[in-house]
């Protein structure tokens, strides 16, 4: 199976992680998230995860790679 997603994690504009993955499940396992959290992030439902005002809130971006 080919890589289908690219995931980037940034904090304060600095990229800390950028990797291609085969599935949302693989992303969830690597980042320590649940599958549902990874699925929500991939479709832009981020409000569930912003609970407070953190100085260094990470930005997680998951995009599907066009094949």
Buried (B, 14 or more C-beta within 10 A) or exposed (E): EEEBBBBBBBBEEEEEEEBEBEBBEBBBBEBEBEBEBBBBBBEEEEEEEEEEEEEEEEBBBBEEEEE
